[in-house]
Amino acid sequence: MVSDEWGFRATFGLSKRKENTMPLFKTKHLSIKLTGVLCLLATTGYSQAQLTHTIYQSTTNNMKNQAQQVVTEFLNAVQVADIEQLNTLLHPDVEWSQPGNSRISGIKHSSNEVFQMVGKMFELSANTLKLTDIKSICVSGNKVACLLHWNAAQPAGGILDVDNIDVYTVENGKITKVEVFTADESKEEMFWGD
């Protein structure tokens, strides 16, 4: 039995120098080197199926963590109107689906179209639109579903007080797709107008 790392490495002809290792499996969030795989197999008795499952779980967990982090940063930026941060987190070709049949409804095909929609929302709400509560964030792979509460008031008396469920898809650290579901589509259509 090998008692230390150097002895183990010498037994298997492995070098501690990074340049002597070859990438075996690589994603943006996970890089396992051939030496690491050999160490795992030799010391723990993992079967190939167990090792593959462990790699998959680690990759999936990293993807979930990144997706949740990106969406959380995005929602925090929405709450403080940090346009620069929002622009950083939205993919330039984001697809955004806004529900209903109002002036802001429909599918947007770029971050520019999303920012134009948001500008219209602020215009129609006399700059009162606010994300007042992030009630829940749920993650499945690279998708994040959020229960959000929005408020706005128009000078003429229109009030928006509604929950939405937004589903975000995150790829490579950017939001690539957003689907918005409203709890009260008729209230939103009345507020935003047609």
PyMOL commands that place a pseudoatom at each C-alpha (Angstrom):
pseudoatom trace, name=CA, resn=MET, resi=1, chain=A, elem=C, hetatm=0, pos=[0.000, 0.000, 0.000]
pseudoatom trace, name=CA, resn=VAL, resi=2, chain=A, elem=C, hetatm=0, pos=[1.277, 3.447, -0.909]
pseudoatom trace, name=CA, resn=SER, resi=3, chain=A, elem=C, hetatm=0, pos=[1.448, 5.775, 2.075]
pseudoatom trace, name=CA, resn=ASP, resi=4, chain=A, elem=C, hetatm=0, pos=[1.857, 9.155, 0.437]
pseudoatom trace, name=CA, resn=GLU, resi=5, chain=A, elem=C, hetatm=0, pos=[0.975, 10.995, -2.750]
pseudoatom trace, name=CA, resn=TRP, resi=6, chain=A, elem=C, hetatm=0, pos=[4.513, 10.887, -4.180]
pseudoatom trace, name=CA, resn=GLY, resi=7, chain=A, elem=C, hetatm=0, pos=[4.805, 7.180, -3.532]
pseudoatom trace, name=CA, resn=PHE, resi=8, chain=A, elem=C, hetatm=0, pos=[1.458, 6.605, -5.182]
pseudoatom trace, name=CA, resn=ARG, resi=9, chain=A, elem=C, hetatm=0, pos=[2.450, 8.707, -8.173]
pseudoatom trace, name=CA, resn=ALA, resi=10, chain=A, elem=C, hetatm=0, pos=[5.773, 6.906, -8.485]
pseudoatom trace, name=CA, resn=THR, resi=11, chain=A, elem=C, hetatm=0, pos=[4.049, 3.521, -8.326]
pseudoatom trace, name=CA, resn=PHE, resi=12, chain=A, elem=C, hetatm=0, pos=[1.802, 4.436, -11.264]
pseudoatom trace, name=CA, resn=GLY, resi=13, chain=A, elem=C, hetatm=0, pos=[4.474, 6.399, -13.155]
pseudoatom trace, name=CA, resn=LEU, resi=14, chain=A, elem=C, hetatm=0, pos=[2.623, 9.667, -12.688]
pseudoatom trace, name=CA, resn=SER, resi=15, chain=A, elem=C, hetatm=0, pos=[4.176, 13.107, -12.453]
pseudoatom trace, name=CA, resn=LYS, resi=16, chain=A, elem=C, hetatm=0, pos=[2.863, 15.961, -10.326]
pseudoatom trace, name=CA, resn=ARG, resi=17, chain=A, elem=C, hetatm=0, pos=[3.683, 18.391, -13.150]
pseudoatom trace, name=CA, resn=LYS, resi=18, chain=A, elem=C, hetatm=0, pos=[0.538, 19.626, -14.854]
pseudoatom trace, name=CA, resn=GLU, resi=19, chain=A, elem=C, hetatm=0, pos=[1.991, 19.588, -18.368]
pseudoatom trace, name=CA, resn=ASN, resi=20, chain=A, elem=C, hetatm=0, pos=[2.400, 15.798, -18.202]
pseudoatom trace, name=CA, resn=THR, resi=21, chain=A, elem=C, hetatm=0, pos=[-1.326, 15.208, -17.801]
pseudoatom trace, name=CA, resn=MET, resi=22, chain=A, elem=C, hetatm=0, pos=[-3.809, 14.894, -20.639]
pseudoatom trace, name=CA, resn=PRO, resi=23, chain=A, elem=C, hetatm=0, pos=[-7.388, 16.190, -20.568]
pseudoatom trace, name=CA, resn=LEU, resi=24, chain=A, elem=C, hetatm=0, pos=[-9.766, 13.229, -20.492]
pseudoatom trace, name=CA, resn=PHE, resi=25, chain=A, elem=C, hetatm=0, pos=[-13.096, 14.925, -19.916]
pseudoatom trace, name=CA, resn=LYS, resi=26, chain=A, elem=C, hetatm=0, pos=[-13.556, 18.645, -20.063]
pseudoatom trace, name=CA, resn=THR, resi=27, chain=A, elem=C, hetatm=0, pos=[-16.462, 21.026, -19.768]
pseudoatom trace, name=CA, resn=LYS, resi=28, chain=A, elem=C, hetatm=0, pos=[-16.528, 24.701, -18.846]
pseudoatom trace, name=CA, resn=HIS, resi=29, chain=A, elem=C, hetatm=0, pos=[-17.027, 23.786, -15.191]
pseudoatom trace, name=CA, resn=LEU, resi=30, chain=A, elem=C, hetatm=0, pos=[-15.215, 20.499, -14.831]
pseudoatom trace, name=CA, resn=SER, resi=31, chain=A, elem=C, hetatm=0, pos=[-11.828, 19.298, -15.962]
pseudoatom trace, name=CA, resn=ILE, resi=32, chain=A, elem=C, hetatm=0, pos=[-10.683, 15.856, -14.966]
pseudoatom trace, name=CA, resn=LYS, resi=33, chain=A, elem=C, hetatm=0, pos=[-7.148, 14.854, -15.865]
pseudoatom trace, name=CA, resn=LEU, resi=34, chain=A, elem=C, hetatm=0, pos=[-6.070, 11.330, -16.729]
pseudoatom trace, name=CA, resn=THR, resi=35, chain=A, elem=C, hetatm=0, pos=[-3.993, 11.153, -13.559]
pseudoatom trace, name=CA, resn=GLY, resi=36, chain=A, elem=C, hetatm=0, pos=[-7.036, 12.005, -11.454]
pseudoatom trace, name=CA, resn=VAL, resi=37, chain=A, elem=C, hetatm=0, pos=[-9.051, 9.233, -13.067]
pseudoatom trace, name=CA, resn=LEU, resi=38, chain=A, elem=C, hetatm=0, pos=[-6.274, 6.716, -12.505]
pseudoatom trace, name=CA, resn=CYS, resi=39, chain=A, elem=C, hetatm=0, pos=[-5.963, 7.806, -8.874]
pseudoatom trace, name=CA, resn=LEU, resi=40, chain=A, elem=C, hetatm=0, pos=[-9.694, 7.440, -8.328]
pseudoatom trace, name=CA, resn=LEU, resi=41, chain=A, elem=C, hetatm=0, pos=[-9.872, 4.043, -9.973]
pseudoatom trace, name=CA, resn=ALA, resi=42, chain=A, elem=C, hetatm=0, pos=[-6.771, 2.717, -8.230]
pseudoatom trace, name=CA, resn=THR, resi=43, chain=A, elem=C, hetatm=0, pos=[-7.501, 3.959, -4.724]
pseudoatom trace, name=CA, resn=THR, resi=44, chain=A, elem=C, hetatm=0, pos=[-11.261, 3.807, -4.382]
pseudoatom trace, name=CA, resn=GLY, resi=45, chain=A, elem=C, hetatm=0, pos=[-12.219, 0.795, -6.450]
pseudoatom trace, name=CA, resn=TYR, resi=46, chain=A, elem=C, hetatm=0, pos=[-14.735, 2.812, -8.482]
pseudoatom trace, name=CA, resn=SER, resi=47, chain=A, elem=C, hetatm=0, pos=[-16.151, 0.997, -11.463]
pseudoatom trace, name=CA, resn=GLN, resi=48, chain=A, elem=C, hetatm=0, pos=[-16.350, 2.859, -14.756]
pseudoatom trace, name=CA, resn=ALA, resi=49, chain=A, elem=C, hetatm=0, pos=[-20.134, 3.203, -14.317]
pseudoatom trace, name=CA, resn=GLN, resi=50, chain=A, elem=C, hetatm=0, pos=[-19.734, 4.667, -10.822]
pseudoatom trace, name=CA, resn=LEU, resi=51, chain=A, elem=C, hetatm=0, pos=[-17.079, 7.101, -12.018]
pseudoatom trace, name=CA, resn=THR, resi=52, chain=A, elem=C, hetatm=0, pos=[-19.230, 8.171, -14.978]
pseudoatom trace, name=CA, resn=HIS, resi=53, chain=A, elem=C, hetatm=0, pos=[-22.183, 8.752, -12.625]
pseudoatom trace, name=CA, resn=THR, resi=54, chain=A, elem=C, hetatm=0, pos=[-19.997, 10.822, -10.276]
pseudoatom trace, name=CA, resn=ILE, resi=55, chain=A, elem=C, hetatm=0, pos=[-18.744, 12.967, -13.180]
pseudoatom trace, name=CA, resn=TYR, resi=56, chain=A, elem=C, hetatm=0, pos=[-22.331, 13.448, -14.433]
pseudoatom trace, name=CA, resn=GLN, resi=57, chain=A, elem=C, hetatm=0, pos=[-23.586, 14.461, -10.973]
pseudoatom trace, name=CA, resn=SER, resi=58, chain=A, elem=C, hetatm=0, pos=[-20.741, 16.936, -10.511]
pseudoatom trace, name=CA, resn=THR, resi=59, chain=A, elem=C, hetatm=0, pos=[-21.350, 18.466, -13.944]
pseudoatom trace, name=CA, resn=THR, resi=60, chain=A, elem=C, hetatm=0, pos=[-25.104, 18.692, -13.310]
pseudoatom trace, name=CA, resn=ASN, resi=61, chain=A, elem=C, hetatm=0, pos=[-24.589, 20.317, -9.899]
pseudoatom trace, name=CA, resn=ASN, resi=62, chain=A, elem=C, hetatm=0, pos=[-22.154, 22.849, -11.375]
pseudoatom trace, name=CA, resn=MET, resi=63, chain=A, elem=C, hetatm=0, pos=[-24.638, 23.662, -14.150]
pseudoatom trace, name=CA, resn=LYS, resi=64, chain=A, elem=C, hetatm=0, pos=[-27.445, 24.166, -11.594]
pseudoatom trace, name=CA, resn=ASN, resi=65, chain=A, elem=C, hetatm=0, pos=[-25.257, 26.349, -9.408]
pseudoatom trace, name=CA, resn=GLN, resi=66, chain=A, elem=C, hetatm=0, pos=[-24.162, 28.513, -12.341]
pseudoatom trace, name=CA, resn=ALA, resi=67, chain=A, elem=C, hetatm=0, pos=[-27.718, 28.886, -13.655]
pseudoatom trace, name=CA, resn=GLN, resi=68, chain=A, elem=C, hetatm=0, pos=[-29.035, 29.903, -10.230]
pseudoatom trace, name=CA, resn=GLN, resi=69, chain=A, elem=C, hetatm=0, pos=[-26.156, 32.335, -9.701]
pseudoatom trace, name=CA, resn=VAL, resi=70, chain=A, elem=C, hetatm=0, pos=[-26.661, 34.008, -13.097]
pseudoatom trace, name=CA, resn=VAL, resi=71, chain=A, elem=C, hetatm=0, pos=[-30.424, 34.381, -12.593]
pseudoatom trace, name=CA, resn=THR, resi=72, chain=A, elem=C, hetatm=0, pos=[-30.019, 35.638, -9.019]
pseudoatom trace, name=CA, resn=GLU, resi=73, chain=A, elem=C, hetatm=0, pos=[-27.511, 38.249, -10.212]
pseudoatom trace, name=CA, resn=PHE, resi=74, chain=A, elem=C, hetatm=0, pos=[-29.917, 39.194, -13.020]
pseudoatom trace, name=CA, resn=LEU, resi=75, chain=A, elem=C, hetatm=0, pos=[-32.876, 39.653, -10.659]
pseudoatom trace, name=CA, resn=ASN, resi=76, chain=A, elem=C, hetatm=0, pos=[-30.772, 41.664, -8.216]
pseudoatom trace, name=CA, resn=ALA, resi=77, chain=A, elem=C, hetatm=0, pos=[-29.702, 43.896, -11.120]
pseudoatom trace, name=CA, resn=VAL, resi=78, chain=A, elem=C, hetatm=0, pos=[-33.370, 44.309, -12.116]
pseudoatom trace, name=CA, resn=GLN, resi=79, chain=A, elem=C, hetatm=0, pos=[-34.224, 45.450, -8.584]
pseudoatom trace, name=CA, resn=VAL, resi=80, chain=A, elem=C, hetatm=0, pos=[-31.561, 48.176, -8.607]
pseudoatom trace, name=CA, resn=ALA, resi=81, chain=A, elem=C, hetatm=0, pos=[-31.850, 48.992, -12.346]
pseudoatom trace, name=CA, resn=ASP, resi=82, chain=A, elem=C, hetatm=0, pos=[-28.205, 48.093, -13.066]
pseudoatom trace, name=CA, resn=ILE, resi=83, chain=A, elem=C, hetatm=0, pos=[-28.409, 48.221, -16.872]
pseudoatom trace, name=CA, resn=GLU, resi=84, chain=A, elem=C, hetatm=0, pos=[-24.725, 47.375, -17.344]
pseudoatom trace, name=CA, resn=GLN, resi=85, chain=A, elem=C, hetatm=0, pos=[-25.058, 44.183, -15.280]
pseudoatom trace, name=CA, resn=LEU, resi=86, chain=A, elem=C, hetatm=0, pos=[-28.302, 43.250, -17.053]
pseudoatom trace, name=CA, resn=ASN, resi=87, chain=A, elem=C, hetatm=0, pos=[-26.609, 43.674, -20.419]
pseudoatom trace, name=CA, resn=THR, resi=88, chain=A, elem=C, hetatm=0, pos=[-23.717, 41.485, -19.255]
pseudoatom trace, name=CA, resn=LEU, resi=89, chain=A, elem=C, hetatm=0, pos=[-26.018, 38.654, -18.168]
pseudoatom trace, name=CA, resn=LEU, resi=90, chain=A, elem=C, hetatm=0, pos=[-28.363, 38.633, -21.185]
pseudoatom trace, name=CA, resn=HIS, resi=91, chain=A, elem=C, hetatm=0, pos=[-27.122, 36.882, -24.313]
pseudoatom trace, name=CA, resn=PRO, resi=92, chain=A, elem=C, hetatm=0, pos=[-27.230, 39.296, -27.289]
pseudoatom trace, name=CA, resn=ASP, resi=93, chain=A, elem=C, hetatm=0, pos=[-29.592, 36.868, -29.079]
pseudoatom trace, name=CA, resn=VAL, resi=94, chain=A, elem=C, hetatm=0, pos=[-31.806, 36.141, -26.062]
pseudoatom trace, name=CA, resn=GLU, resi=95, chain=A, elem=C, hetatm=0, pos=[-35.334, 34.979, -26.858]
pseudoatom trace, name=CA, resn=TRP, resi=96, chain=A, elem=C, hetatm=0, pos=[-37.828, 36.612, -24.471]
pseudoatom trace, name=CA, resn=SER, resi=97, chain=A, elem=C, hetatm=0, pos=[-41.508, 35.620, -24.472]
pseudoatom trace, name=CA, resn=GLN, resi=98, chain=A, elem=C, hetatm=0, pos=[-43.821, 38.182, -22.815]
pseudoatom trace, name=CA, resn=PRO, resi=99, chain=A, elem=C, hetatm=0, pos=[-47.409, 36.915, -22.315]
pseudoatom trace, name=CA, resn=GLY, resi=100, chain=A, elem=C, hetatm=0, pos=[-50.685, 38.382, -23.433]
pseudoatom trace, name=CA, resn=ASN, resi=101, chain=A, elem=C, hetatm=0, pos=[-51.869, 40.713, -26.191]
pseudoatom trace, name=CA, resn=SER, resi=102, chain=A, elem=C, hetatm=0, pos=[-50.711, 44.103, -24.923]
pseudoatom trace, name=CA, resn=ARG, resi=103, chain=A, elem=C, hetatm=0, pos=[-48.263, 46.666, -26.286]
pseudoatom trace, name=CA, resn=ILE, resi=104, chain=A, elem=C, hetatm=0, pos=[-45.394, 44.851, -24.588]
pseudoatom trace, name=CA, resn=SER, resi=105, chain=A, elem=C, hetatm=0, pos=[-46.450, 41.259, -25.387]
pseudoatom trace, name=CA, resn=GLY, resi=106, chain=A, elem=C, hetatm=0, pos=[-44.813, 38.906, -27.828]
pseudoatom trace, name=CA, resn=ILE, resi=107, chain=A, elem=C, hetatm=0, pos=[-41.464, 37.306, -28.505]
pseudoatom trace, name=CA, resn=LYS, resi=108, chain=A, elem=C, hetatm=0, pos=[-38.340, 39.437, -28.444]
pseudoatom trace, name=CA, resn=HIS, resi=109, chain=A, elem=C, hetatm=0, pos=[-35.325, 38.088, -30.364]
pseudoatom trace, name=CA, resn=SER, resi=110, chain=A, elem=C, hetatm=0, pos=[-32.431, 40.077, -28.916]
pseudoatom trace, name=CA, resn=SER, resi=111, chain=A, elem=C, hetatm=0, pos=[-31.288, 41.916, -25.822]
pseudoatom trace, name=CA, resn=ASN, resi=112, chain=A, elem=C, hetatm=0, pos=[-31.899, 45.176, -27.728]
pseudoatom trace, name=CA, resn=GLU, resi=113, chain=A, elem=C, hetatm=0, pos=[-35.559, 44.248, -28.227]
pseudoatom trace, name=CA, resn=VAL, resi=114, chain=A, elem=C, hetatm=0, pos=[-35.819, 43.289, -24.540]
pseudoatom trace, name=CA, resn=PHE, resi=115, chain=A, elem=C, hetatm=0, pos=[-34.393, 46.669, -23.466]
pseudoatom trace, name=CA, resn=GLN, resi=116, chain=A, elem=C, hetatm=0, pos=[-36.838, 48.439, -25.831]
pseudoatom trace, name=CA, resn=MET, resi=117, chain=A, elem=C, hetatm=0, pos=[-39.715, 46.514, -24.222]
pseudoatom trace, name=CA, resn=VAL, resi=118, chain=A, elem=C, hetatm=0, pos=[-38.504, 47.420, -20.727]
pseudoatom trace, name=CA, resn=GLY, resi=119, chain=A, elem=C, hetatm=0, pos=[-38.188, 51.074, -21.776]
pseudoatom trace, name=CA, resn=LYS, resi=120, chain=A, elem=C, hetatm=0, pos=[-41.814, 50.974, -22.948]
pseudoatom trace, name=CA, resn=MET, resi=121, chain=A, elem=C, hetatm=0, pos=[-42.848, 49.363, -19.641]
pseudoatom trace, name=CA, resn=PHE, resi=122, chain=A, elem=C, hetatm=0, pos=[-41.221, 52.203, -17.696]
pseudoatom trace, name=CA, resn=GLU, resi=123, chain=A, elem=C, hetatm=0, pos=[-42.833, 54.778, -19.986]
pseudoatom trace, name=CA, resn=LEU, resi=124, chain=A, elem=C, hetatm=0, pos=[-46.310, 53.224, -19.555]
pseudoatom trace, name=CA, resn=SER, resi=125, chain=A, elem=C, hetatm=0, pos=[-45.886, 52.912, -15.781]
pseudoatom trace, name=CA, resn=ALA, resi=126, chain=A, elem=C, hetatm=0, pos=[-44.502, 56.444, -15.295]
pseudoatom trace, name=CA, resn=ASN, resi=127, chain=A, elem=C, hetatm=0, pos=[-41.227, 54.877, -14.095]
pseudoatom trace, name=CA, resn=THR, resi=128, chain=A, elem=C, hetatm=0, pos=[-42.940, 53.116, -11.182]
pseudoatom trace, name=CA, resn=LEU, resi=129, chain=A, elem=C, hetatm=0, pos=[-42.445, 49.498, -12.275]
pseudoatom trace, name=CA, resn=LYS, resi=130, chain=A, elem=C, hetatm=0, pos=[-40.670, 47.558, -9.518]
pseudoatom trace, name=CA, resn=LEU, resi=131, chain=A, elem=C, hetatm=0, pos=[-39.741, 43.965, -8.851]
pseudoatom trace, name=CA, resn=THR, resi=132, chain=A, elem=C, hetatm=0, pos=[-40.834, 43.989, -5.198]
pseudoatom trace, name=CA, resn=ASP, resi=133, chain=A, elem=C, hetatm=0, pos=[-40.313, 40.354, -4.228]
pseudoatom trace, name=CA, resn=ILE, resi=134, chain=A, elem=C, hetatm=0, pos=[-38.388, 37.298, -5.354]
pseudoatom trace, name=CA, resn=LYS, resi=135, chain=A, elem=C, hetatm=0, pos=[-40.591, 34.698, -3.693]
pseudoatom trace, name=CA, resn=SER, resi=136, chain=A, elem=C, hetatm=0, pos=[-38.985, 31.497, -4.926]
pseudoatom trace, name=CA, resn=ILE, resi=137, chain=A, elem=C, hetatm=0, pos=[-36.164, 30.257, -7.154]
pseudoatom trace, name=CA, resn=CYS, resi=138, chain=A, elem=C, hetatm=0, pos=[-36.194, 26.643, -8.384]
pseudoatom trace, name=CA, resn=VAL, resi=139, chain=A, elem=C, hetatm=0, pos=[-33.487, 25.051, -10.530]
pseudoatom trace, name=CA, resn=SER, resi=140, chain=A, elem=C, hetatm=0, pos=[-33.505, 22.092, -12.901]
pseudoatom trace, name=CA, resn=GLY, resi=141, chain=A, elem=C, hetatm=0, pos=[-30.297, 21.715, -14.903]
pseudoatom trace, name=CA, resn=ASN, resi=142, chain=A, elem=C, hetatm=0, pos=[-29.735, 24.975, -16.757]
pseudoatom trace, name=CA, resn=LYS, resi=143, chain=A, elem=C, hetatm=0, pos=[-33.327, 26.179, -16.279]
pseudoatom trace, name=CA, resn=VAL, resi=144, chain=A, elem=C, hetatm=0, pos=[-34.381, 28.407, -13.400]
pseudoatom trace, name=CA, resn=ALA, resi=145, chain=A, elem=C, hetatm=0, pos=[-38.028, 29.110, -12.525]
pseudoatom trace, name=CA, resn=CYS, resi=146, chain=A, elem=C, hetatm=0, pos=[-38.742, 32.134, -10.326]
pseudoatom trace, name=CA, resn=LEU, resi=147, chain=A, elem=C, hetatm=0, pos=[-41.917, 33.304, -8.633]
pseudoatom trace, name=CA, resn=LEU, resi=148, chain=A, elem=C, hetatm=0, pos=[-41.733, 37.111, -8.733]
pseudoatom trace, name=CA, resn=HIS, resi=149, chain=A, elem=C, hetatm=0, pos=[-44.007, 39.934, -7.596]
pseudoatom trace, name=CA, resn=TRP, resi=150, chain=A, elem=C, hetatm=0, pos=[-44.302, 43.178, -9.598]
pseudoatom trace, name=CA, resn=ASN, resi=151, chain=A, elem=C, hetatm=0, pos=[-45.897, 46.538, -8.738]
pseudoatom trace, name=CA, resn=ALA, resi=152, chain=A, elem=C, hetatm=0, pos=[-46.505, 49.661, -10.788]
pseudoatom trace, name=CA, resn=ALA, resi=153, chain=A, elem=C, hetatm=0, pos=[-48.916, 52.600, -10.788]
pseudoatom trace, name=CA, resn=GLN, resi=154, chain=A, elem=C, hetatm=0, pos=[-49.982, 54.908, -13.595]
pseudoatom trace, name=CA, resn=PRO, resi=155, chain=A, elem=C, hetatm=0, pos=[-50.827, 58.604, -13.063]
pseudoatom trace, name=CA, resn=ALA, resi=156, chain=A, elem=C, hetatm=0, pos=[-54.358, 57.930, -14.373]
pseudoatom trace, name=CA, resn=GLY, resi=157, chain=A, elem=C, hetatm=0, pos=[-54.919, 55.396, -11.586]
pseudoatom trace, name=CA, resn=GLY, resi=158, chain=A, elem=C, hetatm=0, pos=[-54.016, 52.079, -13.200]
pseudoatom trace, name=CA, resn=ILE, resi=159, chain=A, elem=C, hetatm=0, pos=[-52.442, 49.659, -10.723]
pseudoatom trace, name=CA, resn=LEU, resi=160, chain=A, elem=C, hetatm=0, pos=[-50.326, 46.603, -11.457]
pseudoatom trace, name=CA, resn=ASP, resi=161, chain=A, elem=C, hetatm=0, pos=[-49.945, 44.215, -8.522]
pseudoatom trace, name=CA, resn=VAL, resi=162, chain=A, elem=C, hetatm=0, pos=[-49.194, 40.788, -9.946]
pseudoatom trace, name=CA, resn=ASP, resi=163, chain=A, elem=C, hetatm=0, pos=[-47.187, 37.595, -9.549]
pseudoatom trace, name=CA, resn=ASN, resi=164, chain=A, elem=C, hetatm=0, pos=[-45.277, 36.186, -12.496]
pseudoatom trace, name=CA, resn=ILE, resi=165, chain=A, elem=C, hetatm=0, pos=[-43.397, 32.966, -12.982]
pseudoatom trace, name=CA, resn=ASP, resi=166, chain=A, elem=C, hetatm=0, pos=[-40.327, 33.563, -15.122]
pseudoatom trace, name=CA, resn=VAL, resi=167, chain=A, elem=C, hetatm=0, pos=[-38.411, 30.603, -16.544]
pseudoatom trace, name=CA, resn=TYR, resi=168, chain=A, elem=C, hetatm=0, pos=[-34.813, 31.394, -17.508]
pseudoatom trace, name=CA, resn=THR, resi=169, chain=A, elem=C, hetatm=0, pos=[-32.479, 29.207, -19.572]
pseudoatom trace, name=CA, resn=VAL, resi=170, chain=A, elem=C, hetatm=0, pos=[-28.778, 29.779, -18.905]
pseudoatom trace, name=CA, resn=GLU, resi=171, chain=A, elem=C, hetatm=0, pos=[-25.971, 28.696, -21.226]
pseudoatom trace, name=CA, resn=ASN, resi=172, chain=A, elem=C, hetatm=0, pos=[-22.295, 29.562, -20.784]
pseudoatom trace, name=CA, resn=GLY, resi=173, chain=A, elem=C, hetatm=0, pos=[-23.033, 32.130, -18.099]
pseudoatom trace, name=CA, resn=LYS, resi=174, chain=A, elem=C, hetatm=0, pos=[-25.653, 34.031, -20.130]
pseudoatom trace, name=CA, resn=ILE, resi=175, chain=A, elem=C, hetatm=0, pos=[-29.444, 34.034, -20.140]
pseudoatom trace, name=CA, resn=THR, resi=176, chain=A, elem=C, hetatm=0, pos=[-30.433, 32.744, -23.572]
pseudoatom trace, name=CA, resn=LYS, resi=177, chain=A, elem=C, hetatm=0, pos=[-34.187, 32.334, -23.162]
pseudoatom trace, name=CA, resn=VAL, resi=178, chain=A, elem=C, hetatm=0, pos=[-36.902, 33.757, -20.909]
pseudoatom trace, name=CA, resn=GLU, resi=179, chain=A, elem=C, hetatm=0, pos=[-40.525, 32.659, -20.724]
pseudoatom trace, name=CA, resn=VAL, resi=180, chain=A, elem=C, hetatm=0, pos=[-42.791, 34.864, -18.606]
pseudoatom trace, name=CA, resn=PHE, resi=181, chain=A, elem=C, hetatm=0, pos=[-46.068, 33.494, -17.218]
pseudoatom trace, name=CA, resn=THR, resi=182, chain=A, elem=C, hetatm=0, pos=[-48.445, 35.865, -15.451]
pseudoatom trace, name=CA, resn=ALA, resi=183, chain=A, elem=C, hetatm=0, pos=[-50.929, 35.000, -12.710]
pseudoatom trace, name=CA, resn=ASP, resi=184, chain=A, elem=C, hetatm=0, pos=[-53.407, 37.544, -14.113]
pseudoatom trace, name=CA, resn=GLU, resi=185, chain=A, elem=C, hetatm=0, pos=[-53.116, 38.108, -17.854]
pseudoatom trace, name=CA, resn=SER, resi=186, chain=A, elem=C, hetatm=0, pos=[-56.246, 40.288, -18.080]
pseudoatom trace, name=CA, resn=LYS, resi=187, chain=A, elem=C, hetatm=0, pos=[-54.952, 42.612, -15.356]
pseudoatom trace, name=CA, resn=GLU, resi=188, chain=A, elem=C, hetatm=0, pos=[-51.613, 42.934, -17.172]
pseudoatom trace, name=CA, resn=GLU, resi=189, chain=A, elem=C, hetatm=0, pos=[-53.295, 43.582, -20.531]
pseudoatom trace, name=CA, resn=MET, resi=190, chain=A, elem=C, hetatm=0, pos=[-55.520, 46.259, -18.967]
pseudoatom trace, name=CA, resn=PHE, resi=191, chain=A, elem=C, hetatm=0, pos=[-52.505, 47.941, -17.349]
pseudoatom trace, name=CA, resn=TRP, resi=192, chain=A, elem=C, hetatm=0, pos=[-50.186, 47.814, -20.391]
pseudoatom trace, name=CA, resn=GLY, resi=193, chain=A, elem=C, hetatm=0, pos=[-52.910, 48.528, -22.946]
pseudoatom trace, name=CA, resn=ASP, resi=194, chain=A, elem=C, hetatm=0, pos=[-53.226, 47.288, -26.512]
for i in range(1, 194): cmd.bond("trace and resi %d" % i, "trace and resi %d" % (i + 1))
show_as sticks, trace
zoom trace
